[in-house]
């Protein structure tokens, strides 16, 4: 029997980008630590993706106090 996998999702990114350039794009980024952002246009979605990626580097759930970087 395999050991249970203790990993779980901490951050999520949901993007809606319809194929038509005139259709509105949107995105939502959220984290269990309380970080939550939304974007509602094609210019804001890439910025939100960058913020979501940057949050991983500073999220207290990803880097608990006292842990050492690899």
PDB file of N, CA, C, O and CB in Angstrom:
ATOM      1  N   UNK A   1       0.847  -1.182   0.000  1.00  0.00           N
ATOM      2  CA  UNK A   1       0.000   0.000   0.000  1.00  0.00           C
ATOM      3  C   UNK A   1       0.884   1.234   0.000  1.00  0.00           C
ATOM      4  O   UNK A   1       1.845   1.310   0.765  1.00  0.00           O
ATOM      5  CB  UNK A   1      -0.959   0.004   1.218  1.00  0.00           C
ATOM      6  N   UNK A   2       0.569   2.197  -0.848  1.00  0.00           N
ATOM      7  CA  UNK A   2       1.344   3.428  -0.932  1.00  0.00           C
ATOM      8  C   UNK A   2       0.996   4.364   0.210  1.00  0.00           C
ATOM      9  O   UNK A   2      -0.140   4.400   0.682  1.00  0.00           O
ATOM     10  CB  UNK A   2       1.107   4.120  -2.269  1.00  0.00           C
ATOM     11  N   UNK A   3       1.999   5.124   0.648  1.00  0.00           N
ATOM     12  CA  UNK A   3       1.775   6.126   1.689  1.00  0.00           C
ATOM     13  C   UNK A   3       0.923   7.253   1.114  1.00  0.00           C
ATOM     14  O   UNK A   3       1.052   7.576  -0.067  1.00  0.00           O
ATOM     15  CB  UNK A   3       3.127   6.677   2.242  1.00  0.00           C
ATOM     16  N   UNK A   4       0.064   7.852   1.919  1.00  0.00           N
ATOM     17  CA  UNK A   4      -0.749   8.959   1.419  1.00  0.00           C
ATOM     18  C   UNK A   4       0.128  10.150   1.049  1.00  0.00           C
ATOM     19  O   UNK A   4       1.153  10.403   1.683  1.00  0.00           O
ATOM     20  CB  UNK A   4      -1.794   9.376   2.465  1.00  0.00           C
ATOM     21  N   UNK A   5      -0.282  10.862   0.031  1.00  0.00           N
ATOM     22  CA  UNK A   5       0.452  12.034  -0.440  1.00  0.00           C
ATOM     23  C   UNK A   5       0.071  13.213   0.453  1.00  0.00           C
ATOM     24  O   UNK A   5      -1.100  13.589   0.505  1.00  0.00           O
ATOM     25  CB  UNK A   5       0.142  12.341  -1.955  1.00  0.00           C
ATOM     26  N   UNK A   6       1.029  13.796   1.149  1.00  0.00           N
ATOM     27  CA  UNK A   6       0.729  14.883   2.075  1.00  0.00           C
ATOM     28  C   UNK A   6       0.724  16.255   1.400  1.00  0.00           C
ATOM     29  O   UNK A   6       0.456  17.265   2.051  1.00  0.00           O
ATOM     30  CB  UNK A   6       1.730  14.878   3.203  1.00  0.00           C
ATOM     31  N   UNK A   7       1.020  16.297   0.097  1.00  0.00           N
ATOM     32  CA  UNK A   7       1.010  17.583  -0.596  1.00  0.00           C
ATOM     33  C   UNK A   7      -0.426  18.060  -0.789  1.00  0.00           C
ATOM     34  O   UNK A   7      -1.346  17.259  -0.955  1.00  0.00           O
ATOM     35  CB  UNK A   7       1.732  17.476  -1.960  1.00  0.00           C
ATOM     36  N   UNK A   8      -0.597  19.362  -0.763  1.00  0.00           N
ATOM     37  CA  UNK A   8      -1.907  19.940  -1.051  1.00  0.00           C
ATOM     38  C   UNK A   8      -1.699  21.294  -1.711  1.00  0.00           C
ATOM     39  O   UNK A   8      -0.668  21.937  -1.516  1.00  0.00           O
ATOM     40  CB  UNK A   8      -2.768  20.075   0.247  1.00  0.00           C
ATOM     41  N   UNK A   9      -2.670  21.718  -2.483  1.00  0.00           N
ATOM     42  CA  UNK A   9      -2.591  23.013  -3.160  1.00  0.00           C
ATOM     43  C   UNK A   9      -2.672  24.137  -2.139  1.00  0.00           C
ATOM     44  O   UNK A   9      -3.441  24.064  -1.181  1.00  0.00           O
ATOM     45  CB  UNK A   9      -3.716  23.156  -4.209  1.00  0.00           C
ATOM     46  N   UNK A  10      -1.877  25.169  -2.350  1.00  0.00           N
ATOM     47  CA  UNK A  10      -1.874  26.339  -1.485  1.00  0.00           C
ATOM     48  C   UNK A  10      -2.325  27.568  -2.266  1.00  0.00           C
ATOM     49  O   UNK A  10      -3.033  28.422  -1.732  1.00  0.00           O
ATOM     50  CB  UNK A  10      -0.478  26.566  -0.881  1.00  0.00           C
ATOM     51  N   UNK A  11      -1.912  27.657  -3.539  1.00  0.00           N
ATOM     52  CA  UNK A  11      -2.240  28.798  -4.394  1.00  0.00           C
ATOM     53  C   UNK A  11      -2.971  28.316  -5.634  1.00  0.00           C
ATOM     54  O   UNK A  11      -2.700  27.231  -6.149  1.00  0.00           O
ATOM     55  CB  UNK A  11      -0.965  29.579  -4.787  1.00  0.00           C
ATOM     56  N   UNK A  12      -3.911  29.144  -6.113  1.00  0.00           N
ATOM     57  CA  UNK A  12      -4.654  28.810  -7.314  1.00  0.00           C
ATOM     58  C   UNK A  12      -4.671  30.008  -8.248  1.00  0.00           C
ATOM     59  O   UNK A  12      -4.656  31.156  -7.804  1.00  0.00           O
ATOM     60  CB  UNK A  12      -6.086  28.366  -6.969  1.00  0.00           C
ATOM     61  N   UNK A  13      -4.703  29.733  -9.536  1.00  0.00           N
ATOM     62  CA  UNK A  13      -4.812  30.764 -10.563  1.00  0.00           C
ATOM     63  C   UNK A  13      -5.836  30.273 -11.577  1.00  0.00           C
ATOM     64  O   UNK A  13      -5.664  29.211 -12.176  1.00  0.00           O
ATOM     65  CB  UNK A  13      -3.418  31.066 -11.244  1.00  0.00           C
ATOM     66  N   UNK A  14      -6.902  31.046 -11.768  1.00  0.00           N
ATOM     67  CA  UNK A  14      -7.960  30.683 -12.710  1.00  0.00           C
ATOM     68  C   UNK A  14      -8.034  31.775 -13.758  1.00  0.00           C
ATOM     69  O   UNK A  14      -8.252  32.939 -13.423  1.00  0.00           O
ATOM     70  CB  UNK A  14      -9.341  30.491 -11.991  1.00  0.00           C
ATOM     71  N   UNK A  15      -7.856  31.416 -15.029  1.00  0.00           N
ATOM     72  CA  UNK A  15      -7.849  32.378 -16.127  1.00  0.00           C
ATOM     73  C   UNK A  15      -8.946  32.016 -17.119  1.00  0.00           C
ATOM     74  O   UNK A  15      -9.095  30.852 -17.491  1.00  0.00           O
ATOM     75  CB  UNK A  15      -6.463  32.415 -16.828  1.00  0.00           C
ATOM     76  N   UNK A  16      -9.709  33.011 -17.545  1.00  0.00           N
ATOM     77  CA  UNK A  16     -10.711  32.850 -18.591  1.00  0.00           C
ATOM     78  C   UNK A  16     -10.307  33.788 -19.724  1.00  0.00           C
ATOM     79  O   UNK A  16     -10.336  35.009 -19.569  1.00  0.00           O
ATOM     80  CB  UNK A  16     -12.177  33.159 -18.062  1.00  0.00           C
ATOM     81  N   UNK A  17      -9.931  33.211 -20.862  1.00  0.00           N
ATOM     82  CA  UNK A  17      -9.479  34.004 -22.005  1.00  0.00           C
ATOM     83  C   UNK A  17     -10.174  33.493 -23.258  1.00  0.00           C
ATOM     84  O   UNK A  17      -9.661  32.600 -23.933  1.00  0.00           O
ATOM     85  CB  UNK A  17      -7.926  33.937 -22.164  1.00  0.00           C
ATOM     86  N   UNK A  18     -11.327  34.047 -23.572  1.00  0.00           N
ATOM     87  CA  UNK A  18     -12.045  33.635 -24.784  1.00  0.00           C
ATOM     88  C   UNK A  18     -11.205  33.896 -26.033  1.00  0.00           C
ATOM     89  O   UNK A  18     -10.363  34.794 -26.026  1.00  0.00           O
ATOM     90  CB  UNK A  18     -13.392  34.374 -24.889  1.00  0.00           C
ATOM     91  N   UNK A  19     -11.415  33.138 -27.091  1.00  0.00           N
ATOM     92  CA  UNK A  19     -10.587  33.278 -28.290  1.00  0.00           C
ATOM     93  C   UNK A  19     -10.769  34.606 -29.020  1.00  0.00           C
ATOM     94  O   UNK A  19      -9.862  35.035 -29.734  1.00  0.00           O
ATOM     95  CB  UNK A  19     -10.887  32.160 -29.231  1.00  0.00           C
ATOM     96  N   UNK A  20     -11.891  35.255 -28.866  1.00  0.00           N
ATOM     97  CA  UNK A  20     -12.136  36.523 -29.546  1.00  0.00           C
ATOM     98  C   UNK A  20     -11.431  37.666 -28.818  1.00  0.00           C
ATOM     99  O   UNK A  20     -11.614  37.827 -27.611  1.00  0.00           O
ATOM    100  CB  UNK A  20     -13.648  36.800 -29.642  1.00  0.00           C
ATOM    101  N   UNK A  21     -10.621  38.469 -29.532  1.00  0.00           N
ATOM    102  CA  UNK A  21      -9.937  39.599 -28.886  1.00  0.00           C
ATOM    103  C   UNK A  21     -10.894  40.611 -28.266  1.00  0.00           C
ATOM    104  O   UNK A  21     -10.515  41.328 -27.340  1.00  0.00           O
ATOM    105  CB  UNK A  21      -9.056  40.301 -29.889  1.00  0.00           C
ATOM    106  N   UNK A  22     -12.114  40.681 -28.756  1.00  0.00           N
ATOM    107  CA  UNK A  22     -13.065  41.639 -28.200  1.00  0.00           C
ATOM    108  C   UNK A  22     -13.789  41.105 -26.961  1.00  0.00           C
ATOM    109  O   UNK A  22     -14.427  41.874 -26.243  1.00  0.00           O
ATOM    110  CB  UNK A  22     -14.078  42.019 -29.253  1.00  0.00           C
ATOM    111  N   UNK A  23     -13.698  39.818 -26.708  1.00  0.00           N
ATOM    112  CA  UNK A  23     -14.351  39.229 -25.538  1.00  0.00           C
ATOM    113  C   UNK A  23     -13.526  39.527 -24.291  1.00  0.00           C
ATOM    114  O   UNK A  23     -12.296  39.506 -24.347  1.00  0.00           O
ATOM    115  CB  UNK A  23     -14.538  37.696 -25.718  1.00  0.00           C
ATOM    116  N   UNK A  24     -14.179  39.801 -23.178  1.00  0.00           N
ATOM    117  CA  UNK A  24     -13.434  40.148 -21.963  1.00  0.00           C
ATOM    118  C   UNK A  24     -12.707  38.936 -21.366  1.00  0.00           C
ATOM    119  O   UNK A  24     -13.266  37.846 -21.248  1.00  0.00           O
ATOM    120  CB  UNK A  24     -14.382  40.743 -20.923  1.00  0.00           C
ATOM    121  N   UNK A  25     -11.465  39.160 -21.002  1.00  0.00           N
ATOM    122  CA  UNK A  25     -10.680  38.147 -20.297  1.00  0.00           C
ATOM    123  C   UNK A  25     -10.754  38.469 -18.809  1.00  0.00           C
ATOM    124  O   UNK A  25     -10.968  39.617 -18.418  1.00  0.00           O
ATOM    125  CB  UNK A  25      -9.182  38.108 -20.806  1.00  0.00           C
ATOM    126  N   UNK A  26     -10.575  37.446 -17.994  1.00  0.00           N
ATOM    127  CA  UNK A  26     -10.561  37.674 -16.552  1.00  0.00           C
ATOM    128  C   UNK A  26      -9.671  36.626 -15.903  1.00  0.00           C
ATOM    129  O   UNK A  26      -9.382  35.580 -16.484  1.00  0.00           O
ATOM    130  CB  UNK A  26     -12.000  37.627 -15.957  1.00  0.00           C
ATOM    131  N   UNK A  27      -9.245  36.932 -14.688  1.00  0.00           N
ATOM    132  CA  UNK A  27      -8.418  35.991 -13.947  1.00  0.00           C
ATOM    133  C   UNK A  27      -8.608  36.233 -12.456  1.00  0.00           C
ATOM    134  O   UNK A  27      -8.963  37.330 -12.023  1.00  0.00           O
ATOM    135  CB  UNK A  27      -6.924  36.127 -14.344  1.00  0.00           C
ATOM    136  N   UNK A  28      -8.365  35.192 -11.692  1.00  0.00           N
ATOM    137  CA  UNK A  28      -8.425  35.282 -10.238  1.00  0.00           C
ATOM    138  C   UNK A  28      -7.270  34.480  -9.668  1.00  0.00           C
ATOM    139  O   UNK A  28      -7.023  33.344 -10.072  1.00  0.00           O
ATOM    140  CB  UNK A  28      -9.792  34.768  -9.688  1.00  0.00           C
ATOM    141  N   UNK A  29      -6.577  35.080  -8.736  1.00  0.00           N
ATOM    142  CA  UNK A  29      -5.476  34.421  -8.032  1.00  0.00           C
ATOM    143  C   UNK A  29      -5.810  34.451  -6.551  1.00  0.00           C
ATOM    144  O   UNK A  29      -6.180  35.494  -6.014  1.00  0.00           O
ATOM    145  CB  UNK A  29      -4.089  35.118  -8.324  1.00  0.00           C
ATOM    146  N   UNK A  30      -5.681  33.310  -5.894  1.00  0.00           N
ATOM    147  CA  UNK A  30      -5.913  33.295  -4.459  1.00  0.00           C
ATOM    148  C   UNK A  30      -5.046  32.254  -3.789  1.00  0.00           C
ATOM    149  O   UNK A  30      -4.597  31.289  -4.407  1.00  0.00           O
ATOM    150  CB  UNK A  30      -7.378  33.034  -4.155  1.00  0.00           C
ATOM    151  N   UNK A  31      -4.824  32.480  -2.500  1.00  0.00           N
ATOM    152  CA  UNK A  31      -3.910  31.649  -1.717  1.00  0.00           C
ATOM    153  C   UNK A  31      -4.533  31.415  -0.347  1.00  0.00           C
ATOM    154  O   UNK A  31      -5.322  32.226   0.137  1.00  0.00           O
ATOM    155  CB  UNK A  31      -2.497  32.318  -1.587  1.00  0.00           C
ATOM    156  N   UNK A  32      -4.176  30.321   0.258  1.00  0.00           N
ATOM    157  CA  UNK A  32      -4.693  30.002   1.585  1.00  0.00           C
ATOM    158  C   UNK A  32      -4.235  31.008   2.639  1.00  0.00           C
ATOM    159  O   UNK A  32      -4.856  31.101   3.698  1.00  0.00           O
ATOM    160  CB  UNK A  32      -4.260  28.606   1.988  1.00  0.00           C
ATOM    161  N   UNK A  33      -3.165  31.766   2.379  1.00  0.00           N
ATOM    162  CA  UNK A  33      -2.669  32.747   3.351  1.00  0.00           C
ATOM    163  C   UNK A  33      -3.528  34.006   3.383  1.00  0.00           C
ATOM    164  O   UNK A  33      -3.362  34.835   4.277  1.00  0.00           O
ATOM    165  CB  UNK A  33      -1.227  33.119   3.030  1.00  0.00           C
ATOM    166  N   UNK A  34      -4.448  34.170   2.423  1.00  0.00           N
ATOM    167  CA  UNK A  34      -5.302  35.339   2.382  1.00  0.00           C
ATOM    168  C   UNK A  34      -5.066  36.227   1.173  1.00  0.00           C
ATOM    169  O   UNK A  34      -5.846  37.148   0.930  1.00  0.00           O
ATOM    170  CB  UNK A  34      -5.113  36.130   3.615  1.00  0.00           C
ATOM    171  N   UNK A  35      -4.018  35.976   0.413  1.00  0.00           N
ATOM    172  CA  UNK A  35      -3.745  36.735  -0.807  1.00  0.00           C
ATOM    173  C   UNK A  35      -4.855  36.452  -1.804  1.00  0.00           C
ATOM    174  O   UNK A  35      -5.161  35.294  -2.086  1.00  0.00           O
ATOM    175  CB  UNK A  35      -2.347  36.370  -1.407  1.00  0.00           C
ATOM    176  N   UNK A  36      -5.461  37.512  -2.341  1.00  0.00           N
ATOM    177  CA  UNK A  36      -6.491  37.333  -3.364  1.00  0.00           C
ATOM    178  C   UNK A  36      -6.512  38.564  -4.261  1.00  0.00           C
ATOM    179  O   UNK A  36      -6.582  39.695  -3.780  1.00  0.00           O
ATOM    180  CB  UNK A  36      -7.893  37.091  -2.720  1.00  0.00           C
ATOM    181  N   UNK A  37      -6.451  38.329  -5.578  1.00  0.00           N
ATOM    182  CA  UNK A  37      -6.470  39.406  -6.561  1.00  0.00           C
ATOM    183  C   UNK A  37      -7.322  38.968  -7.751  1.00  0.00           C
ATOM    184  O   UNK A  37      -7.455  37.776  -8.027  1.00  0.00           O
ATOM    185  CB  UNK A  37      -5.022  39.779  -7.015  1.00  0.00           C
ATOM    186  N   UNK A  38      -7.897  39.946  -8.450  1.00  0.00           N
ATOM    187  CA  UNK A  38      -8.641  39.668  -9.672  1.00  0.00           C
ATOM    188  C   UNK A  38      -8.228  40.656 -10.756  1.00  0.00           C
ATOM    189  O   UNK A  38      -7.742  41.749 -10.464  1.00  0.00           O
ATOM    190  CB  UNK A  38     -10.165  39.740  -9.419  1.00  0.00           C
ATOM    191  N   UNK A  39      -8.426  40.261 -12.000  1.00  0.00           N
ATOM    192  CA  UNK A  39      -8.194  41.124 -13.151  1.00  0.00           C
ATOM    193  C   UNK A  39      -9.347  40.913 -14.111  1.00  0.00           C
ATOM    194  O   UNK A  39      -9.860  39.800 -14.228  1.00  0.00           O
ATOM    195  CB  UNK A  39      -6.814  40.824 -13.837  1.00  0.00           C
ATOM    196  N   UNK A  40      -9.761  41.964 -14.798  1.00  0.00           N
ATOM    197  CA  UNK A  40     -10.936  41.871 -15.645  1.00  0.00           C
ATOM    198  C   UNK A  40     -10.705  42.335 -17.074  1.00  0.00           C
ATOM    199  O   UNK A  40     -11.680  42.588 -17.782  1.00  0.00           O
ATOM    200  CB  UNK A  40     -12.035  42.658 -15.049  1.00  0.00           C
ATOM    201  N   UNK A  41      -9.488  42.458 -17.525  1.00  0.00           N
ATOM    202  CA  UNK A  41      -9.246  42.841 -18.912  1.00  0.00           C
ATOM    203  C   UNK A  41      -7.955  42.209 -19.407  1.00  0.00           C
ATOM    204  O   UNK A  41      -7.163  41.694 -18.618  1.00  0.00           O
ATOM    205  CB  UNK A  41      -9.186  44.373 -19.055  1.00  0.00           C
ATOM    206  N   UNK A  42      -7.751  42.252 -20.700  1.00  0.00           N
ATOM    207  CA  UNK A  42      -6.592  41.574 -21.291  1.00  0.00           C
ATOM    208  C   UNK A  42      -5.265  42.204 -20.884  1.00  0.00           C
ATOM    209  O   UNK A  42      -4.237  41.529 -20.940  1.00  0.00           O
ATOM    210  CB  UNK A  42      -6.708  41.580 -22.795  1.00  0.00           C
ATOM    211  N   UNK A  43      -5.249  43.454 -20.484  1.00  0.00           N
ATOM    212  CA  UNK A  43      -4.015  44.069 -20.003  1.00  0.00           C
ATOM    213  C   UNK A  43      -3.726  43.666 -18.557  1.00  0.00           C
ATOM    214  O   UNK A  43      -2.567  43.510 -18.172  1.00  0.00           O
ATOM    215  CB  UNK A  43      -4.100  45.595 -20.118  1.00  0.00           C
ATOM    216  N   UNK A  44      -4.775  43.500 -17.765  1.00  0.00           N
ATOM    217  CA  UNK A  44      -4.592  43.175 -16.357  1.00  0.00           C
ATOM    218  C   UNK A  44      -4.262  41.723 -16.081  1.00  0.00           C
ATOM    219  O   UNK A  44      -3.620  41.421 -15.076  1.00  0.00           O
ATOM    220  CB  UNK A  44      -5.806  43.534 -15.613  1.00  0.00           C
ATOM    221  N   UNK A  45      -4.687  40.814 -16.951  1.00  0.00           N
ATOM    222  CA  UNK A  45      -4.460  39.385 -16.718  1.00  0.00           C
ATOM    223  C   UNK A  45      -2.967  39.041 -16.678  1.00  0.00           C
ATOM    224  O   UNK A  45      -2.549  38.328 -15.766  1.00  0.00           O
ATOM    225  CB  UNK A  45      -5.150  38.562 -17.806  1.00  0.00           C
ATOM    226  N   UNK A  46      -2.143  39.515 -17.626  1.00  0.00           N
ATOM    227  CA  UNK A  46      -0.705  39.206 -17.517  1.00  0.00           C
ATOM    228  C   UNK A  46      -0.073  39.772 -16.237  1.00  0.00           C
ATOM    229  O   UNK A  46       0.814  39.151 -15.652  1.00  0.00           O
ATOM    230  CB  UNK A  46       0.037  39.757 -18.737  1.00  0.00           C
ATOM    231  N   UNK A  47      -0.530  40.941 -15.814  1.00  0.00           N
ATOM    232  CA  UNK A  47      -0.021  41.514 -14.565  1.00  0.00           C
ATOM    233  C   UNK A  47      -0.420  40.652 -13.368  1.00  0.00           C
ATOM    234  O   UNK A  47       0.359  40.479 -12.431  1.00  0.00           O
ATOM    235  CB  UNK A  47      -0.543  42.953 -14.380  1.00  0.00           C
ATOM    236  N   UNK A  48      -1.623  40.121 -13.407  1.00  0.00           N
ATOM    237  CA  UNK A  48      -2.074  39.245 -12.325  1.00  0.00           C
ATOM    238  C   UNK A  48      -1.269  37.944 -12.308  1.00  0.00           C
ATOM    239  O   UNK A  48      -0.927  37.442 -11.237  1.00  0.00           O
ATOM    240  CB  UNK A  48      -3.577  38.938 -12.471  1.00  0.00           C
ATOM    241  N   UNK A  49      -0.972  37.409 -13.462  1.00  0.00           N
ATOM    242  CA  UNK A  49      -0.146  36.196 -13.537  1.00  0.00           C
ATOM    243  C   UNK A  49       1.218  36.462 -12.907  1.00  0.00           C
ATOM    244  O   UNK A  49       1.732  35.630 -12.160  1.00  0.00           O
ATOM    245  CB  UNK A  49       0.021  35.725 -15.013  1.00  0.00           C
ATOM    246  N   UNK A  50       1.804  37.622 -13.208  1.00  0.00           N
ATOM    247  CA  UNK A  50       3.106  37.983 -12.627  1.00  0.00           C
ATOM    248  C   UNK A  50       2.999  38.126 -11.107  1.00  0.00           C
ATOM    249  O   UNK A  50       3.889  37.684 -10.381  1.00  0.00           O
ATOM    250  CB  UNK A  50       3.632  39.300 -13.250  1.00  0.00           C
ATOM    251  N   UNK A  51       1.920  38.738 -10.622  1.00  0.00           N
ATOM    252  CA  UNK A  51       1.728  38.891  -9.177  1.00  0.00           C
ATOM    253  C   UNK A  51       1.546  37.535  -8.503  1.00  0.00           C
ATOM    254  O   UNK A  51       2.063  37.308  -7.409  1.00  0.00           O
ATOM    255  CB  UNK A  51       0.516  39.789  -8.888  1.00  0.00           C
ATOM    256  N   UNK A  52       0.821  36.644  -9.147  1.00  0.00           N
ATOM    257  CA  UNK A  52       0.610  35.296  -8.616  1.00  0.00           C
ATOM    258  C   UNK A  52       1.949  34.562  -8.492  1.00  0.00           C
ATOM    259  O   UNK A  52       2.219  33.916  -7.480  1.00  0.00           O
ATOM    260  CB  UNK A  52      -0.364  34.497  -9.522  1.00  0.00           C
ATOM    261  N   UNK A  53       2.780  34.669  -9.530  1.00  0.00           N
ATOM    262  CA  UNK A  53       4.095  34.023  -9.520  1.00  0.00           C
ATOM    263  C   UNK A  53       4.990  34.638  -8.450  1.00  0.00           C
ATOM    264  O   UNK A  53       5.685  33.920  -7.731  1.00  0.00           O
ATOM    265  CB  UNK A  53       4.764  34.139 -10.900  1.00  0.00           C
ATOM    266  N   UNK A  54       4.972  35.962  -8.344  1.00  0.00           N
ATOM    267  CA  UNK A  54       5.804  36.642  -7.347  1.00  0.00           C
ATOM    268  C   UNK A  54       5.358  36.311  -5.926  1.00  0.00           C
ATOM    269  O   UNK A  54       6.188  36.226  -5.020  1.00  0.00           O
ATOM    270  CB  UNK A  54       5.762  38.155  -7.565  1.00  0.00           C
ATOM    271  N   UNK A  55       4.072  36.126  -5.728  1.00  0.00           N
ATOM    272  CA  UNK A  55       3.564  35.801  -4.390  1.00  0.00           C
ATOM    273  C   UNK A  55       4.153  34.495  -3.865  1.00  0.00           C
ATOM    274  O   UNK A  55       4.379  34.357  -2.663  1.00  0.00           O
ATOM    275  CB  UNK A  55       2.037  35.707  -4.412  1.00  0.00           C
ATOM    276  N   UNK A  56       4.397  33.555  -4.740  1.00  0.00           N
ATOM    277  CA  UNK A  56       4.967  32.265  -4.308  1.00  0.00           C
ATOM    278  C   UNK A  56       6.299  32.454  -3.596  1.00  0.00           C
ATOM    279  O   UNK A  56       6.632  31.682  -2.696  1.00  0.00           O
ATOM    280  CB  UNK A  56       5.155  31.332  -5.512  1.00  0.00           C
ATOM    281  N   UNK A  57       7.063  33.466  -3.984  1.00  0.00           N
ATOM    282  CA  UNK A  57       8.373  33.699  -3.378  1.00  0.00           C
ATOM    283  C   UNK A  57       8.279  34.300  -1.978  1.00  0.00           C
ATOM    284  O   UNK A  57       9.221  34.188  -1.194  1.00  0.00           O
ATOM    285  CB  UNK A  57       9.189  34.609  -4.262  1.00  0.00           C
ATOM    286  N   UNK A  58       7.151  34.935  -1.657  1.00  0.00           N
ATOM    287  CA  UNK A  58       7.025  35.602  -0.361  1.00  0.00           C
ATOM    288  C   UNK A  58       5.920  35.031   0.518  1.00  0.00           C
ATOM    289  O   UNK A  58       5.742  35.481   1.650  1.00  0.00           O
ATOM    290  CB  UNK A  58       6.779  37.059  -0.572  1.00  0.00           C
ATOM    291  N   UNK A  59       5.184  34.060   0.025  1.00  0.00           N
ATOM    292  CA  UNK A  59       4.056  33.497   0.771  1.00  0.00           C
ATOM    293  C   UNK A  59       4.545  32.834   2.058  1.00  0.00           C
ATOM    294  O   UNK A  59       5.457  32.008   2.021  1.00  0.00           O
ATOM    295  CB  UNK A  59       3.284  32.478  -0.097  1.00  0.00           C
ATOM    296  N   UNK A  60       3.945  33.191   3.192  1.00  0.00           N
ATOM    297  CA  UNK A  60       4.349  32.566   4.450  1.00  0.00           C
ATOM    298  C   UNK A  60       4.033  31.073   4.511  1.00  0.00           C
ATOM    299  O   UNK A  60       4.645  30.353   5.299  1.00  0.00           O
ATOM    300  CB  UNK A  60       3.677  33.263   5.598  1.00  0.00           C
ATOM    301  N   UNK A  61       3.101  30.598   3.706  1.00  0.00           N
ATOM    302  CA  UNK A  61       2.785  29.173   3.700  1.00  0.00           C
ATOM    303  C   UNK A  61       3.812  28.366   2.904  1.00  0.00           C
ATOM    304  O   UNK A  61       4.001  27.175   3.153  1.00  0.00           O
ATOM    305  CB  UNK A  61       1.394  28.951   3.127  1.00  0.00           C
ATOM    306  N   UNK A  62       4.466  29.015   1.954  1.00  0.00           N
ATOM    307  CA  UNK A  62       5.492  28.334   1.174  1.00  0.00           C
ATOM    308  C   UNK A  62       6.829  28.322   1.894  1.00  0.00           C
ATOM    309  O   UNK A  62       7.656  27.434   1.684  1.00  0.00           O
ATOM    310  CB  UNK A  62       5.643  28.993  -0.182  1.00  0.00           C
ATOM    311  N   UNK A  63       7.027  29.314   2.740  1.00  0.00           N
ATOM    312  CA  UNK A  63       8.297  29.465   3.438  1.00  0.00           C
ATOM    313  C   UNK A  63       8.041  29.701   4.905  1.00  0.00           C
ATOM    314  O   UNK A  63       8.163  30.831   5.378  1.00  0.00           O
ATOM    315  CB  UNK A  63       9.125  30.612   2.844  1.00  0.00           C
ATOM    316  N   UNK A  64       7.688  28.654   5.642  1.00  0.00           N
ATOM    317  CA  UNK A  64       7.411  28.827   7.068  1.00  0.00           C
ATOM    318  C   UNK A  64       8.631  29.391   7.794  1.00  0.00           C
ATOM    319  O   UNK A  64       9.771  29.096   7.434  1.00  0.00           O
ATOM    320  CB  UNK A  64       6.989  27.491   7.699  1.00  0.00           C
ATOM    321  N   UNK A  65       8.383  30.190   8.801  1.00  0.00           N
ATOM    322  CA  UNK A  65       9.467  30.786   9.573  1.00  0.00           C
ATOM    323  C   UNK A  65      10.375  29.687  10.117  1.00  0.00           C
ATOM    324  O   UNK A  65       9.915  28.682  10.659  1.00  0.00           O
ATOM    325  CB  UNK A  65       8.909  31.654  10.726  1.00  0.00           C
ATOM    326  N   UNK A  66      11.645  29.905   9.961  1.00  0.00           N
ATOM    327  CA  UNK A  66      12.612  28.949  10.455  1.00  0.00           C
ATOM    328  C   UNK A  66      13.079  27.943   9.427  1.00  0.00           C
ATOM    329  O   UNK A  66      14.043  27.218   9.671  1.00  0.00           O
ATOM    330  CB  UNK A  66      12.047  28.237  11.598  1.00  0.00           C
ATOM    331  N   UNK A  67      12.418  27.882   8.284  1.00  0.00           N
ATOM    332  CA  UNK A  67      12.874  26.950   7.259  1.00  0.00           C
ATOM    333  C   UNK A  67      14.025  27.577   6.499  1.00  0.00           C
ATOM    334  O   UNK A  67      14.157  28.800   6.452  1.00  0.00           O
ATOM    335  CB  UNK A  67      11.723  26.567   6.296  1.00  0.00           C
ATOM    336  N   UNK A  68      14.846  26.747   5.914  1.00  0.00           N
ATOM    337  CA  UNK A  68      16.006  27.215   5.178  1.00  0.00           C
ATOM    338  C   UNK A  68      15.802  26.975   3.683  1.00  0.00           C
ATOM    339  O   UNK A  68      15.241  25.957   3.277  1.00  0.00           O
ATOM    340  CB  UNK A  68      17.286  26.513   5.676  1.00  0.00           C
ATOM    341  N   UNK A  69      16.260  27.917   2.878  1.00  0.00           N
ATOM    342  CA  UNK A  69      16.174  27.755   1.427  1.00  0.00           C
ATOM    343  C   UNK A  69      17.103  26.638   0.991  1.00  0.00           C
ATOM    344  O   UNK A  69      18.136  26.391   1.615  1.00  0.00           O
ATOM    345  CB  UNK A  69      16.525  29.075   0.694  1.00  0.00           C
ATOM    346  N   UNK A  70      16.728  25.971  -0.078  1.00  0.00           N
ATOM    347  CA  UNK A  70      17.538  24.854  -0.565  1.00  0.00           C
ATOM    348  C   UNK A  70      18.794  25.345  -1.225  1.00  0.00           C
ATOM    349  O   UNK A  70      19.599  24.542  -1.696  1.00  0.00           O
ATOM    350  CB  UNK A  70      16.751  24.000  -1.535  1.00  0.00           C
TER     351      UNK A  70
END
